[in-house]
Amino acid sequence: MPTFSHDGIAFSYLDEGEGEPIVLVHGFGSTKEINWVGPGWVSTLTGAGRRVIALDNRGHGASAKLYQPELYDPWLMARDVLALIAHLGLPRADLLGYSMGGRISACAALTAPERVRSLVLGGIGIHLIAGAGLPITIADALRAPSLDDVTDPMGRMFRAFADQTKSDREALAACIIGSRRTLSREEVARISVPTLIAVGTRDEVAGAPGPLAELIPDARAIDIPDRDHMRAVGDKVFKEAVLAFLAEPR
């Protein structure tokens, strides 16, 4: 798997297929394989004639582990994504981010709109501005001596997942604390690229997609029927909407 470095941090990424490039940015506690390869996103997009690039965010997967919460600010992580685009010599790329990855991708579109052809925000709706995403208590669950010591249902889910994937739990705890940055209404109103927002109808983490779309000049929202935050990721409705969105002339 190829790697690159930015600000002294080493990142692992995948780069498959040919055609217009799209960069995929995974959610908290996930990896490029779990978020994008397993649910069929890479095969779907390469099959549609796209070049698919996906990185492991700092603290995740095969990328470097950091333990200071301030190093997980979404604006810093957005610069990692832009650095990968520059590393590959791409003038611009579409961005698809899920959950925390959507927060990061929105920051990237604000930081360097000239490098972003279009933006897809999955699993993140109005909580991009009205909430910080997953509860901070997940950090306590990740730092608990064992899963048996965790009673909070969401905390247990993320702790069990981290144990299953053999993730660095201390790095993830720092991430859940440091990435809790919201954007302002004024900031999201400055997102100037075409934007698609997709959220499961049973998603209690993301917030509704419609109110966020109303704040972004060139945005639309879709519902992913009968899906919660975890199960919406690989949904067929989500994929079909993204493929149709990406196929529009820019």
SVG drawing of the C-alpha trace seen along z (x, -y; Angstrom):
<svg xmlns="http://www.w3.org/2000/svg" viewBox="-37 -34 45 43">
<polyline fill="none" stroke="black" stroke-width="0.4" points="0.0,0.0 1.5,-3.4 2.3,-6.0 3.1,-9.7 4.1,-12.2 2.7,-15.6 3.8,-17.7 6.0,-14.9 3.1,-12.5 3.0,-9.3 -0.2,-8.3 -1.3,-5.1 -3.6,-5.3 -5.0,-3.3 -5.1,-4.5 -7.1,-2.3 -8.7,-2.7 -8.5,-5.3 -10.5,-8.4 -11.7,-11.4 -10.3,-11.2 -12.4,-11.0 -10.9,-11.0 -12.7,-9.1 -12.4,-10.2 -13.5,-7.7 -15.3,-8.3 -14.1,-8.0 -12.7,-4.7 -12.8,-3.3 -10.2,-2.8 -10.1,-3.0 -10.7,0.8 -13.6,0.8 -15.4,-2.3 -14.8,-2.0 -13.4,1.3 -15.6,3.7 -18.9,1.9 -18.2,1.9 -17.5,-1.8 -14.1,-1.2 -15.4,1.4 -18.6,-0.6 -16.6,-3.8 -13.8,-2.1 -16.5,-0.2 -18.1,-3.5 -14.8,-4.7 -13.4,-6.6 -10.0,-6.8 -10.5,-6.1 -8.1,-7.4 -8.7,-6.8 -6.4,-7.5 -6.3,-6.3 -6.8,-9.4 -4.2,-10.3 -4.6,-8.0 -6.4,-5.4 -5.5,-2.2 -2.0,-2.1 -1.3,-5.8 0.7,-7.4 -0.8,-7.5 -0.9,-10.8 -1.9,-11.2 -2.5,-15.0 -6.2,-15.9 -5.4,-19.2 -3.7,-17.3 -7.1,-16.0 -8.7,-19.3 -10.8,-18.8 -9.1,-21.8 -5.7,-20.1 -7.1,-16.8 -8.5,-18.6 -5.0,-19.7 -3.9,-16.0 -6.5,-15.4 -5.4,-18.4 -1.8,-17.3 -2.6,-13.9 -4.3,-15.5 -1.1,-17.6 1.2,-14.6 -0.6,-12.8 -0.3,-15.9 -4.0,-16.3 -5.4,-19.7 -8.6,-18.9 -10.8,-15.9 -14.3,-15.1 -14.5,-14.5 -16.7,-11.9 -16.6,-12.0 -18.6,-10.0 -19.4,-11.2 -16.2,-12.7 -14.8,-12.3 -17.6,-14.6 -16.6,-17.2 -13.0,-17.0 -14.1,-17.2 -16.3,-20.3 -13.2,-21.9 -11.1,-20.9 -13.7,-22.5 -13.6,-25.7 -9.8,-25.7 -9.1,-25.1 -12.3,-25.2 -10.2,-25.3 -9.0,-21.8 -12.5,-20.3 -14.6,-19.5 -17.7,-18.5 -18.4,-17.4 -20.4,-14.5 -21.3,-14.6 -22.5,-11.2 -23.6,-10.6 -23.4,-14.2 -26.3,-16.6 -27.2,-19.7 -24.9,-18.4 -22.0,-19.8 -22.9,-23.1 -25.3,-22.2 -23.5,-19.4 -20.1,-17.9 -21.0,-14.4 -20.4,-11.3 -20.5,-11.7 -17.3,-12.5 -18.0,-9.6 -16.7,-7.3 -13.2,-8.4 -13.9,-6.9 -15.1,-3.7 -11.9,-3.4 -9.8,-4.0 -11.6,-1.6 -9.6,1.5 -11.9,3.8 -15.2,4.0 -16.8,5.4 -16.2,2.1 -18.3,0.1 -22.0,-0.3 -23.0,-3.0 -24.4,-1.3 -22.7,-3.5 -19.5,-3.4 -19.7,0.4 -20.2,0.5 -17.2,-1.6 -15.0,0.1 -15.9,3.5 -15.2,2.3 -11.8,0.9 -10.9,4.2 -12.1,6.2 -10.0,4.1 -7.0,3.9 -7.0,0.1 -4.9,-2.1 -7.5,-3.0 -5.5,-5.9 -5.1,-7.5 -8.8,-7.2 -9.6,-8.6 -7.5,-11.7 -9.3,-11.9 -12.8,-11.8 -11.9,-14.7 -9.9,-16.8 -12.1,-16.4 -15.2,-17.9 -15.2,-21.1 -18.4,-22.5 -18.6,-24.9 -20.6,-28.1 -23.6,-28.9 -21.4,-31.6 -18.7,-29.1 -21.0,-26.5 -22.7,-29.3 -19.3,-29.8 -19.0,-26.2 -19.0,-27.1 -18.8,-23.7 -21.7,-21.4 -22.7,-19.4 -24.7,-16.3 -25.8,-15.5 -27.0,-12.0 -28.2,-10.7 -30.0,-7.6 -33.6,-8.2 -32.7,-6.3 -29.4,-8.1 -29.4,-9.7 -25.8,-10.9 -25.8,-13.0 -28.7,-15.4 -31.1,-16.0 -29.6,-16.6 -32.3,-19.1 -31.5,-22.0 -27.8,-21.8 -28.5,-21.8 -30.6,-24.9 -27.5,-26.7 -25.1,-25.7 -25.7,-27.6 -25.4,-24.7 -26.5,-21.7 -29.2,-19.1 -30.2,-16.5 -31.3,-12.9 -32.6,-10.4 -31.2,-6.9 -34.3,-5.0 -34.5,-2.9 -30.7,-3.1 -29.0,-4.2 -25.5,-5.8 -23.6,-2.5 -25.8,-0.7 -26.2,-3.7 -22.5,-3.6 -22.8,-0.9 -26.5,-1.4 -27.5,-1.0 -29.6,-4.2 -26.6,-6.1 -24.3,-4.7 -26.8,-5.3 -27.3,-8.9 -23.6,-9.5 -23.0,-8.0 -25.7,-10.2 -24.3,-13.3 -20.8,-12.6 -22.0,-12.1 -23.4,-15.6 -21.4,-18.1 -19.2,-20.5"/>
</svg>
